[in-house]
Amino acid sequence: MNDVNTAVDAIDGKRATALLPPFTFLTRCNAWLSLMCMRLAVAGLILIALAVFGQIFGRYVLNNSPSWTEAFALLMVLYVTNIGVAVCVRDDRHMGVELLTGALPAKARVVLKIGIHLLVIVFALLMIWNGWILGRQIMDYMIPNLGLSQGLTYWPLILSGCLIVLFSVEHIIALLQHTKVVPSWH
């Protein structure tokens, strides 16, 4: 990763004004969080591959397939996917209205992009709220063959929602300051 101080660039070739210290701190924290999340997601993908390999090896070589590998792989898919979604929001790789924003004047484009990020924040808050409700309701039930609470399947929604809110707030501040958030994952 580049020096954390270079986490913000100028938009549309204009020179960025001096960044406010809280924004610099938020950018540093979000860049670090995003990088750690991507590393965790890659580790999760490796664990999924190992679980699938263990299932195949157990079934076809040992003729005794482990029963926990499928449930574990499914749980890991939830974590990897939701963490990856949050990082895509920070790196500005989520779906947006690019065709419409390109045809608008600069000020209208900024307003539209802020509106998009506000909608993303609302969606993330709904993820947090509903993930909490659903996870709490099934906390007493166990995932078959793992012995873990079924509520763990909704934790990724809560985690991802919190990260998305942080990352979207960073984008809104950057737009208001006429700067751009540089992706932490190059």
Buried (B, 14 or more C-beta within 10 A) or exposed (E): BEEBEEBBEEBEEEEBEEBEEEBBEBBEEBBBBBBEBBEBBEEBBEBBEBBBEBBEEBEEEEEEBBEBBBBBBBBBBBBBEBBBBBBBBBBBEBEBEEEEBEEBEEEEBBEBBBEBBEEBBEEBBEBBEBBBEBBEEBEEEEBEEBEBBBBBBBBBBBBBBBBBBBBBBBBBBBBEBBBBBBBBBE
